[in-house]
């Protein structure tokens, strides 16, 4: 009996019950890297080639992963396909196809071509290096797509009334009488101090440690929770994390707060798309960022 070889030239993604299955499965560090790099867009061959894995080894690994139920062949819904090829249509815009008009015998055939909307170029996801074991770490590479601007610092001093104004008054000189002595008048005007403007109130931010704890608890804790954290932040653009000086998720400052609206929106969107649940941050000012 001839066994059909699995195609490694197709895109694969993590199975819907990946978290539950991964908790009881042991793989090597290199195999976990390949598994977590599956995004449903790149082919399994391209991911293995980037990690210098030959075709026979890649085929055997794919067979094993599918047998364990960790990965499935990538499939898109209509909304996801349209999102990647011109945008998601608004509700009701997918009207049923109208019946074709009767063709007149003498008329030439009409060819109707539909030109899709231009697709914005996608930025390849950042390569993430991690190892599963006693040392678990994820490092976000350096590839900033936006120019970084140095922060601007300024200070305003207070106005003090220490300026003295001096001037002298003298009489006009004539040919006969001697000139009168000059009279000096000196005074220091007391200018009122200008009231300093109140400092601009900074909008409330997003506590990063609270988001990570929420992801871990929602995924079930332990190793499964850590994998969920890595999967969520793989969807956040690396440039936004680097701008906030976040380069590793291994040791996160307890007081680290995100203030960039773009970064907050990207984190909330990544939680929603990965865990299919909404994270509600504290503060009414963040209500419209997700």
C-alpha positions in Angstrom: 0.0 0.0 0.0 1.4 3.3 -1.1 1.3 6.1 1.5 0.6 9.6 0.1 3.2 12.1 1.2 1.9 15.3 2.8 2.4 18.5 0.8 4.8 20.9 2.6 4.2 23.6 0.0 0.9 24.6 1.7 0.3 27.1 4.5 -0.5 25.6 7.9 -1.7 27.1 11.2 -2.2 26.1 14.8 -5.2 23.9 15.5 -8.1 25.4 17.3 -7.4 23.2 20.4 -3.7 23.8 20.2 -3.3 25.1 23.9 -5.0 22.0 25.3 -3.0 19.6 23.3 0.4 21.4 23.7 0.3 21.1 27.5 1.0 17.4 27.3 3.3 17.2 24.3 7.1 17.5 24.4 9.1 18.8 21.4 12.6 20.0 20.9 13.4 23.7 21.0 13.9 23.8 17.2 10.5 22.1 16.6 8.7 24.5 18.9 10.2 27.4 17.0 8.8 26.1 13.7 5.4 25.4 15.4 5.1 28.9 16.8 6.2 30.4 13.5 3.1 29.0 11.7 0.8 32.0 10.8 -1.4 30.5 8.2 0.2 32.5 5.4 3.8 31.2 4.8 4.2 27.7 3.5 5.6 25.0 5.8 8.5 24.5 3.4 9.5 28.2 3.6 9.5 28.2 7.4 11.6 25.0 7.5 14.0 26.3 4.9 14.6 29.5 6.9 15.7 27.2 9.8 17.9 25.0 7.5 15.7 22.0 7.7 15.8 19.7 4.6 12.7 18.5 2.8 12.6 14.9 4.1 13.0 16.2 7.7 10.4 18.9 7.1 7.9 16.3 5.7 8.4 14.0 8.7 7.9 16.8 11.1 4.7 17.9 9.4 3.4 14.4 9.5 4.1 14.2 13.2 2.6 17.6 14.0 -0.6 16.7 12.1 -0.8 13.3 13.8 -0.5 15.0 17.2 -3.3 17.4 16.2 -1.2 20.5 16.8 -1.4 22.0 13.2 -4.0 22.0 10.4 -3.9 23.2 6.9 -4.7 26.9 6.6 -8.2 27.7 5.5 -9.8 31.1 5.3 -13.3 32.3 5.6 -14.7 34.7 3.0 -14.3 37.7 5.3 -10.7 36.8 6.1 -9.9 36.3 2.3 -11.4 39.7 1.5 -9.6 41.3 4.4 -6.3 40.1 2.9 -7.2 41.0 -0.6 -8.8 44.4 -0.5 -10.6 44.9 2.8 -13.6 43.4 4.6 -16.9 44.4 3.0 -19.5 46.2 5.1 -22.6 44.2 6.2 -25.1 43.9 3.3 -22.6 44.8 0.7 -22.3 41.2 -0.5 -25.5 41.4 -2.6 -26.7 38.2 -4.3 -25.6 37.9 -7.9 -28.1 39.3 -10.3 -29.3 36.9 -13.1 -27.5 37.3 -16.3 -29.2 39.4 -19.0 -30.3 37.5 -22.1 -27.7 37.5 -24.8 -28.7 38.9 -28.1 -27.6 36.6 -31.0 -26.2 39.4 -33.1 -24.3 41.1 -30.2 -20.7 40.3 -29.5 -19.8 38.6 -26.2 -19.2 41.0 -23.4 -16.2 40.4 -21.1 -16.5 41.9 -17.7 -13.3 42.3 -15.7 -13.2 43.1 -12.0 -10.1 44.9 -10.8 -9.6 44.3 -7.1 -8.6 47.2 -4.9 -4.9 47.6 -4.4 -3.6 45.6 -1.6 -1.3 47.4 0.9 2.1 45.6 1.3 2.3 43.5 4.4 5.2 43.7 6.6 6.7 40.2 7.3 6.3 39.3 11.0 9.4 39.7 13.1 11.5 36.6 13.7 11.2 35.6 17.3 13.8 33.4 19.0 12.7 31.4 22.0 13.6 28.1 23.7 11.3 25.9 25.8 13.0 24.5 28.9 14.6 25.9 31.9 15.4 29.1 30.0 12.3 30.4 28.3 12.8 33.7 26.6 11.5 35.6 23.6 13.5 38.4 21.9 12.0 40.8 19.5 14.4 41.6 16.6 15.4 45.1 15.6 13.6 46.2 12.4 12.1 49.6 13.0 10.0 50.6 9.9 9.5 54.2 11.2 12.1 56.8 11.9 12.6 57.3 15.6 12.6 60.8 17.0 14.5 61.7 20.1 12.3 63.0 22.9 12.2 66.7 23.5 12.7 68.1 26.9 12.1 71.7 27.9 11.8 73.7 31.1 10.3 77.2 31.9 11.9 79.5 34.3 10.0 82.1 36.4 10.1 85.8 35.9 11.8 87.7 38.7 11.7 91.4 39.4 15.4 92.1 40.0 15.8 94.6 37.1 16.7 98.1 38.2 16.1 101.1 35.9 18.2 104.2 36.3 18.2 107.5 34.4 19.2 111.1 35.2 17.6 114.5 34.6 19.6 117.6 34.0 18.9 121.2 33.2 19.9 122.9 29.9 23.2 124.7 30.0 23.5 128.5 29.2 26.5 130.7 28.7 26.3 132.5 32.0 25.0 130.5 35.0 26.8 127.3 36.0 25.0 124.0 35.4 22.9 122.6 38.1 24.0 119.2 39.5 22.4 116.3 37.9 19.6 114.6 39.7 19.7 110.8 39.7 16.4 108.9 40.1 16.6 105.1 40.7 13.7 102.7 41.2 13.0 99.0 40.8 9.7 98.2 39.3 7.8 95.4 41.0 6.5 93.3 38.1 3.9 90.7 39.2 5.0 87.1 38.7 3.3 85.3 35.9 1.3 82.3 36.9 2.7 79.1 35.6 0.5 77.2 33.3 -0.8 73.9 34.7 1.0 70.8 33.4 -0.8 69.0 30.7 -2.6 66.0 32.1 -1.3 62.7 30.7 -4.0 60.3 29.5 -4.2 57.0 31.5 -2.1 54.2 30.1 -2.4 50.4 29.8 -0.6 48.4 32.5 1.4 45.8 30.6 1.8 43.4 33.5 -2.0 43.3 34.0 -2.5 42.3 30.3 0.1 39.5 30.6 -1.6 38.1 33.7 -4.9 38.2 32.0 -3.6 36.3 29.0 -1.9 33.6 31.2 -5.1 33.1 33.4 -7.4 33.0 30.4 -5.2 30.3 28.7 -5.1 28.1 31.8 -1.8 29.2 33.3 1.5 27.3 33.3 3.3 26.6 30.0 0.1 27.0 28.1 -0.3 30.5 29.4 3.3 31.4 28.5 2.7 30.1 25.0 -0.4 32.2 24.7 1.5 35.4 25.8 4.1 34.8 23.0 1.4 34.1 20.4 -0.4 37.4 21.4 2.7 39.6 21.2 3.8 38.0 17.9 0.9 39.9 16.4 2.1 43.3 17.8 4.4 45.3 15.4 8.0 45.1 16.7 8.5 48.8 15.9 5.8 49.8 18.4 7.3 47.6 21.1 10.8 48.9 20.5 9.5 52.5 20.7 8.2 51.7 24.2 11.6 50.2 25.1 10.1 46.6 25.3 12.7 44.2 24.0 12.0 41.0 26.1 8.9 39.5 27.7 10.9 37.4 30.2 11.3 40.1 32.8 8.6 42.8 32.7 8.7 45.8 35.1 5.7 45.7 37.4 5.1 49.4 37.0 5.5 49.5 33.1 2.6 51.4 31.6 1.9 51.8 27.9 0.9 55.4 26.8 1.1 55.1 23.0 -2.4 54.9 21.5 -1.1 52.9 18.5 0.7 50.4 20.8 -2.4 50.1 23.1 -4.7 49.5 20.2 -2.3 46.9 18.7 -2.1 44.9 22.0 -5.8 44.9 22.5 -6.4 43.8 18.9 -3.8 41.0 19.3 -5.6 39.7 22.5 -8.9 39.7 20.7 -7.7 38.0 17.5 -5.6 35.3 19.4 -7.8 34.5 22.4 -11.2 35.5 20.9 -11.9 37.5 24.0 -12.0 41.2 24.8 -9.7 42.7 27.4 -11.3 45.7 29.1 -8.6 48.0 30.5 -9.3 50.4 33.4 -10.0 54.0 32.5 -12.7 55.5 30.3 -10.1 57.2 28.2 -9.1 53.8 26.8 -12.7 52.8 25.7 -12.2 53.8 22.1 -8.7 52.5 21.6 -9.5 48.8 20.9 
